[in-house]
Amino acid sequence: MLVVEDQGKLAGIISRKDLIKFELFLHHLHHGNIFVSGKDYAIFSRFWEILNSLNGIVGGLVGQLRGRIFGNRGFQPIEQ
């Protein structure tokens, strides 16, 4: 633990955790994210495209099913 003073008065305390965070920040600054690579970003973007297309397909199927169940009445909430 480091004690930082300014003209004899306590200005702050720097802990071991602060130093580790600063080291990780510098490493990330120089080398990029060590947990995610460019290849990962490509995979994530493709996965996101697939999920969005599935969302459209499932939404359409749910709409068709809702139409078959409720017909022209539309959705009627249950009254309590």
WOWO-V33996 format. One record per pair of residues at least 12 apart in sequence whose ideal C-beta (glycine too) atoms are under 8 Angstrom apart, sorted by the first residue. I is the first residue (numbers start at 1). J is the second residue. If there is no record, write none. Layout:
I,J / I,J
//
This chain:
1,13 / 1,14 / 1,15 / 1,16 / 2,14
//
